[in-house]
Amino acid sequence: MTIFYLCYFFILGLILGSFFNVVGMRVPRRQLFAENRSYCPHCRRSLQWFELIPVLSYLLQKGHCRHCRGRISPLYPVTELGTGLLFAVCFWHFGFQPELLVALLLISMLAIILVSDLRYMEIPDRVLLLFLPLFLAGRIISPLDPWWTPIIGGIAGVLQLAAIIIASRGGMGAGDMKLFGVLGIVLGWKKVLLAFFISTVYGAVITLFLLASKRIERKKPVPFGPFIVLGSLTVYFFGDKLFNWYLTSFF
């Protein structure tokens, strides 16, 4: 039965991942996505149902539009596959516990933010405002211990980024600050501080690799959102183990 549910959540994640791609691409540009059909970004032709099968359509079409042969961004299948795998991991990790709902909401928000920040270097306020009450409700259903941890976490998430923005004179965006405020509600104050630290480590290591391999140019702005996504997921699933490792290794 466990295998059945793992497959179910994986397929659910694939389908929703496709939808999150659309949301992440259209919300920053204030485009409607509830009414308009998906279309090729190159020739603007509406896509048929068989061109919208998550991951599979991309593979069968070899990453190109069937009509104009324009290149389809690999971000689409990566988001779909990643969301599917993470949905399955959430079920494997939590089972049918209340925290499963919080986990699925977190993956959903981060998937949208990943697409939006990679595409436009923007973390839309509307996405954060949508998920904020959902996380507040989730923390009522699945509370942290002690109960006030999400409140302090939200405040800590905002303040740590606000201090960096002020100190660096705009070195980071307000969208990152608001995102960490929302993440603080999910993670609590200790883990949101750890999430920021790990996000910066990911950012430094990956950026240096991209510079060394000449994938990006010096002084070219790099979106921080993807690193926040990686750092937040690392802490959400492995934060307790990281804390225990640190305490046992250094104290």
N, C-alpha and C positions, 0 to 999 in steps of 0.2 A: 504493500500500500504506500510505503514511503516513496518508492520509485515513481509511482503514479503521480503523487503530489509534487515531487521534484520536477517531473516533466510538465505538469500543469503550470507551475509557477514559472518555469523556463519559457514556455510558449506564451504565457501571459505577459512576461517581460519583453519578449520579442515584439509582440503586437503593440504594447504600450510604448516601447522604445521607438517604434516608427512614428507614433503620435508625438512623442516628446521631441523628435527631430523637427516636426512641423511647427510645434509651439516655439521651440528655441530659435527657429529661423524666422518666424513671422511676427512674434510678439514685439521684439525690439523695433520692427519697422511699422508697427501698428497695422498689420495686415490681418484681415479676417481669415480664420482657419476653420471655423465651424461650418461655414457655408460653401466656401470655394473648394473645388477639388484640387488634389495635388497636381503639380505641373513640373515640367522640365525647366530648370533655371536658365537654360540656354535658348531653347526655341519656344518656350512658354506653352508647349502643347500639353493638354490634360492627359494624365497618365491613366492607362487602363488597369483593371484590377490585378491582372497577372504581372504588371510592372511594379506592384506595390507589396509583393510578398516579402516580408522582412528577410534580409540577408540573401535568400535564395534568388530573388530577382536580380540583385546586384551581381551575383556570381554567374548566373545564366547569361546576362547581358555584358559580362566581362567589364563591368564598371563604366559602361557608356550608354547614352540614350539610344533607344531603338530607332528613333526618327532622324535626329540630326547628328548622332554619333558624338555628341558633346560628352566630355568626361564627367562622371558622377563622383562627387567627393566621397572618399572612403570613410568620412565621418559618419555617414548614414549607417552602413552596416556595422561599424564599430560600436556606435551608440546602441543599436538594436541588440547586437550580440552581448555587449557588456551589460545592458539592462536585464536581458534574459538570464545570464549567468548569475548576476547579483541577486535577482529575485529568488532564484533557486537556492543560493547561499543563505539568504535570509530565512527561508523556510527550514533549511538544514540546521541553521544555528539556533532558531527560536521555536520552531514548531508552531502549533496553533496557540501561542501565548499572546497576550495583548501587545507585547513589544514588537511582534511581527508587523502590526499595522504601522507603528512608528518607523520601523526599518524600511518598509516598502515606500512610505511617504518620503523618507530621506533619500532613497535611491532615485525616486521620481524627480524630486527637486534638483538633485545634483546632476542628473542626466540633462535636464533642460538647461541648466546653467552652463554645463560643459559645452553644449552646442552653441549657445548664445555668445559666450565669452570667446570661444575660438573663432566664431564667424564675425562678430562685430566688436569684440573687446568691450562687452557691456553685460552687466548683470541686471536684468529688468526688475524694477521695483514691483511691477504688477505680479511677477512670479513669486517674489518674497511675501507680498501681502496676501497672496492666495494661500500659501503654505503656513504662514504664521499662525492663524487661528486653528488650523488643522493640527499643528504640533502642540499648541497649548491644550487642545482637547485630548490629544494623544498622551500628554504627560499627566492628565487627570486619570485617564484609563490605565496607563502604565507609568506610575510615578517613580521618580528617582528617590534615593534615600540620602539625606533628608529631603522633605517635600519642597523646601525652598531652593534647592540646588539649581533647578532650571531658571528661576528668577535671577539669582546671582550670576548664573552662566550667561544669560542674555546681556546683562549689564557689563560683565567682564569682557564679553566678545566685542561689544561696541567700543568700550573704553580703550582696550589694547590697540585696536586699529586707529581710533581717533588720535591717540598719543603718537602713533607712528606717522600718521598723515600730517600732524602739526609739526613734528620734529623734522620730517623729511620735506616739508613744504609741498605736499601734494604728490609724494612719491608713490602713494597708493590711492586707489579710487574709493569714493564713497560707497560704491556698490559692494566692494569687498567688506567694508565696515558693517554695512547692513546685513550682509550674508552671515558674518560671524556673530552678529546679534541673534539671528535666527538659529544658527548652529548651537549657540550657547544654551538655548532652551532644550535642544535635543541631547546635547552631550553633558551639560553641567559645567560648572566653572573650572574644575581641574582639567577636564578633558578638552575643553575648548581652548585653554591656554596651550596644552600639549599639541592640539591639532594645528594651531598657528605655527608652533615651533617646527613640527614635522613638515608642514606645508612649505615653509621657507627652506628647509633642507632639500626637499624634493625640487623646489624651484631653482636653488643654487646648482645642484648636481646636474639636473637635466639641461638647464640653460648653458652651463659650461660645456656639456657634451655637444649641444647644438652649435655653439660657437666654434668649438674645436673641429667639428665635422663640417663647418661652413654651411650649415642648414639655415642659419639666421645671420644677419649682419650685426655688428656692434652698434650700440645705441638705438637699435630698433626695438620699439616697445614689445614686450612679451606679456600676453594675458596671464594674470595670476590665478584666475578661476580654476583652470585644470589642476593646478597644484593644490588648491584648497580642496578640490574634490578628492584627490588622492590622499591628502593628509587627513581629511575628515573620515573617510572610509577606513583608513588604517587605524585611527583612534577608536572609531565606533566599534569595530570588531575585535581589536587587539589592545585597546587602551589599558585594560586591567592587567594584562600580561606584561605590557611595557612598564607600568608602574611597579609591579612586583619584581621584574628583572632589575630595574634601577635600584630599588631599595635593598635587594639581596646582594647586588654587586658592589654597591658603594657605601653601604651602612651596616 
